[in-house]
Amino acid sequence: MSNDHPTRLEIEVPDGPIVANAYGAPGPAAAPRPTVVLCPGFSGVQDTNAVVWVARRMAEEGLQAVTFDYRGFGRSGGAPRQVLSIPAQLADVRSVLAHVRTMPGVDAYRLALWGTSLGGAHALTVAAADDALAAVVTQVPFNGVPRKVEGRSPRTSLALLWAAFRDRWRGRVGREPIYVKAVGEPGELAVMTGPDVVRTVRALTSETWENRVAPRGLLDMMGYRPGREVARIRAALLVCVATQDRETPAETTRGLAVQAPRGSTVEYDVTHFDIYRPGVRERVLRDQVGFLRSAFALR
């Protein structure tokens, strides 16, 4: 199967299925291939060109890459839609890993997790309890809500928090979610705001990405600290830090690799969303592929 036409996978889970795609899947007679499972970020889906580009480039490097949509997002099942739950998304990552390990053509001893932003946090959390992983790559990983969000005033922050509590209550009594924008201009009621994020997201074309999310997920994120688990990761770990990051600030991510027995860090003098832009992403992926090839003991 070519990288332009990946193999579609459907993973049966409660309130599913989880829909995934395998890039660079080896042929029936080929040797098992090192495989990387890619975890999208906040409200992210697997058909954005940022995720597809990474998957295709990894396949060109001789790795199999598996992308997927969390339940409630993209092409995966689940209802209500666009509702972020940290426990549910962690369960989805584990379900995809379990399925990938049963696939023909997968080298189960050379399996890695890759995640970006909130997906990077999930990669860290899942890896802390999975000693069979060979490697973990996490770029600009979430590790706690920043004290100040770019482009959002205290008044807008309070309005967003109020919407989150109202939305959680509606979920508990079985009512439809309240939705807010995932991405908005400064001053708008949105989870991510500012000209930098708006410019970047406009360039991330996708058939399935929706610019809306149920704000109740922000309450999950307020208590989510993947860094607390990093010391338990036995896999080789690479943390990619953006020094100008205001969404997942460098001061919250720099120390992650230090806590891991086999951790390393590489820094880039860019913002959180620059990491997805042509020019920067080529350099970042080159470092990531080199790290993975070393972790997989590939020549």
C-alpha positions in Angstrom: 0.0 0.0 0.0 1.4 3.4 -1.0 1.9 6.2 1.5 -0.6 8.3 -0.4 -3.2 5.6 0.1 -2.8 4.3 3.6 -4.4 1.1 4.9 -7.6 2.0 6.8 -8.1 0.3 10.2 -11.2 0.1 12.3 -10.6 -0.8 16.0 -13.7 -2.0 17.8 -14.2 -0.4 21.2 -17.2 0.6 23.2 -18.8 3.7 21.6 -16.5 3.2 18.7 -15.0 2.3 16.4 -11.7 4.1 16.5 -10.7 4.8 12.9 -6.9 4.7 12.1 -4.6 4.7 9.1 -1.4 2.8 8.6 1.3 4.4 6.4 4.2 2.4 5.0 2.6 -1.0 5.9 5.0 -3.8 4.7 3.9 -6.3 2.2 2.9 -9.9 3.1 6.4 -11.3 2.5 8.3 -8.3 4.1 10.0 -8.5 7.4 8.2 -6.9 10.4 8.7 -3.2 10.5 9.3 -0.7 13.3 6.1 1.2 14.0 5.2 4.6 15.4 1.7 5.4 16.7 0.9 9.1 16.3 -1.3 10.9 18.8 -3.0 14.1 17.7 -3.1 17.2 19.8 -6.0 19.2 21.3 -9.1 18.8 19.1 -6.8 17.4 16.4 -7.6 14.8 13.8 -5.5 12.5 11.7 -6.3 14.0 8.3 -4.8 17.4 9.0 -1.8 17.9 6.7 0.5 18.3 9.7 -0.2 14.7 10.9 -0.4 13.2 7.4 3.0 14.9 6.5 4.7 13.4 9.6 3.2 9.9 8.9 4.3 10.0 5.2 7.8 11.2 6.0 8.2 8.4 8.6 7.1 5.9 6.1 9.7 7.2 3.6 12.3 6.6 6.3 11.3 2.9 6.5 9.0 3.1 9.5 5.4 2.2 9.6 3.3 5.1 11.0 -0.2 4.6 12.4 -2.5 7.7 12.9 -5.9 7.7 14.5 -8.9 9.8 15.6 -10.0 9.9 19.2 -13.6 8.8 19.7 -15.9 11.7 19.1 -13.5 13.4 16.7 -12.8 13.0 13.0 -13.9 9.7 11.4 -14.0 7.7 14.7 -17.3 6.8 16.3 -18.6 8.2 19.6 -21.2 10.6 20.8 -21.7 13.4 21.7 -19.1 14.8 19.2 -16.2 17.1 19.9 -16.1 16.2 23.6 -12.6 15.9 25.1 -12.2 13.5 28.0 -8.6 12.8 29.2 -9.4 9.3 30.5 -11.3 8.4 27.3 -8.4 9.6 25.1 -5.8 7.8 27.1 -8.0 4.6 26.7 -8.0 5.3 23.0 -4.2 5.4 22.8 -4.0 2.2 24.7 -6.6 0.5 22.4 -4.7 1.6 19.3 -1.4 0.3 20.8 -3.0 -3.0 21.7 -4.4 -3.4 18.2 -1.2 -2.5 16.5 0.7 -5.1 18.4 -1.5 -7.8 16.8 -1.1 -6.5 13.3 1.0 -8.6 10.8 4.1 -6.7 9.7 4.6 -5.0 13.0 7.8 -5.5 15.0 6.4 -5.6 18.5 9.8 -5.1 20.0 10.3 -1.8 18.0 7.1 0.1 18.8 7.0 3.8 19.6 4.6 6.5 20.6 4.7 10.0 19.0 2.5 12.8 20.3 2.1 16.6 19.8 0.8 19.1 22.4 -2.0 17.3 24.3 -1.2 14.2 22.3 2.4 14.5 23.6 1.0 14.5 27.1 -1.0 11.3 26.4 2.2 9.6 24.9 4.1 10.3 28.2 1.2 9.1 30.4 0.6 5.9 28.5 4.4 5.1 28.1 4.8 5.4 31.9 2.7 2.2 32.3 4.0 0.4 29.2 7.4 -1.0 29.6 7.3 -2.8 26.2 7.6 0.4 24.2 11.0 1.0 22.6 10.7 4.8 22.3 8.6 7.9 22.9 8.7 11.2 21.0 6.8 14.1 22.5 6.8 17.6 20.9 5.7 20.7 22.7 3.9 18.5 25.2 1.1 19.7 27.5 2.1 19.6 31.1 -0.4 21.8 32.9 -2.5 24.8 32.1 -0.3 27.9 31.7 -1.0 30.8 34.1 -1.6 33.2 31.2 -3.0 32.3 27.8 -2.0 34.4 24.8 -4.8 36.6 23.4 -7.2 35.9 26.3 -8.2 38.5 28.9 -9.1 37.6 32.5 -12.7 38.4 31.6 -12.7 36.0 28.7 -10.9 33.4 30.8 -13.7 33.6 33.4 -16.3 33.3 30.7 -14.6 30.2 29.3 -14.4 28.6 32.7 -18.1 29.3 33.3 -18.9 27.7 30.0 -16.9 24.7 31.0 -18.8 24.2 34.3 -22.2 24.7 32.5 -21.1 22.2 29.8 -20.0 19.6 32.4 -23.4 19.9 34.2 -25.2 19.5 30.9 -23.2 16.3 30.3 -24.1 14.9 33.7 -27.8 15.4 33.2 -27.7 14.0 29.6 -28.2 17.2 27.7 -26.4 18.3 24.5 -23.0 20.0 24.9 -22.3 23.7 24.8 -19.7 24.4 22.2 -17.1 27.1 21.9 -14.5 27.7 19.2 -11.3 25.6 19.5 -9.4 28.5 17.8 -10.3 32.1 17.7 -9.1 35.7 17.3 -7.9 37.6 20.4 -10.9 38.4 22.6 -13.1 35.7 21.2 -14.5 33.0 23.4 -12.2 30.2 22.3 -9.8 27.7 23.8 -6.8 28.8 21.7 -6.5 32.4 20.7 -4.1 34.8 19.0 -2.9 35.5 15.4 -0.2 32.9 15.5 -2.6 30.0 16.1 -5.2 31.4 13.7 -2.6 31.6 10.9 -1.3 28.1 11.6 -4.7 26.4 11.8 -5.9 28.0 8.6 -3.0 26.3 6.8 -3.9 22.9 8.4 -6.4 21.7 5.8 -8.7 18.8 6.8 -12.0 17.3 5.7 -13.0 16.4 9.2 -11.5 19.0 11.6 -14.1 21.2 13.2 -13.5 24.5 14.9 -15.6 23.7 17.9 -15.2 21.8 21.1 -17.2 21.1 24.3 -15.4 23.2 27.0 -15.9 20.6 29.8 -12.6 19.1 28.6 -10.7 22.1 30.0 -11.7 21.0 33.5 -10.0 17.6 32.9 -6.9 19.4 31.6 -6.7 21.6 34.7 -5.6 18.6 36.8 -3.6 16.8 34.1 0.1 16.7 34.9 1.9 14.1 32.7 5.2 15.1 34.2 4.3 13.3 37.4 4.6 10.0 35.6 7.7 10.6 33.5 10.2 9.0 35.9 8.4 5.6 35.3 9.1 5.7 31.5 11.6 3.0 30.6 11.6 3.6 26.9 14.0 6.0 25.2 12.4 9.5 25.4 12.9 12.6 23.3 11.2 15.8 24.3 11.1 18.5 21.7 10.8 22.0 23.3 9.8 25.3 21.6 11.6 28.0 23.6 9.0 30.7 22.6 6.0 28.5 23.4 3.2 30.2 25.3 0.6 27.4 25.1 2.9 24.7 26.6 5.6 26.9 28.1 9.2 25.8 28.0 9.5 26.1 31.7 6.9 23.3 32.1 8.5 21.0 29.6 12.3 21.4 29.8 12.6 19.2 32.9 10.6 16.3 31.6 13.5 14.4 30.0 15.7 14.9 33.0 13.3 12.8 35.1 13.2 9.9 32.7 16.0 7.2 32.9 16.7 7.4 29.2 15.4 10.9 28.4 16.9 13.6 26.1 15.8 17.1 25.0 16.2 19.1 21.9 15.2 22.8 21.8 14.0 25.0 18.9 13.8 28.8 19.0 10.2 28.9 17.8 6.6 29.2 19.1 4.2 26.4 19.8 2.5 26.6 16.4 5.7 27.1 14.4 6.5 23.5 15.0 3.9 22.6 12.3 5.1 25.0 9.7 7.2 24.0 6.7 10.9 24.7 7.3 10.6 24.2 11.0 8.8 20.8 10.9 11.4 19.4 8.5 14.2 20.2 10.9 12.2 18.8 13.9 11.3 15.6 12.1 14.8 15.0 11.0 15.9 15.0 14.7 12.9 12.8 15.6 13.7 10.2 12.9 17.3 10.1 13.9 16.3 9.5 17.5 13.9 6.8 16.5 16.4 5.0 14.2 18.8 5.0 17.1 16.2 3.7 19.6 15.2 1.0 17.1 18.8 0.1 16.4 18.4 0.7 12.6 21.3 1.4 10.4 
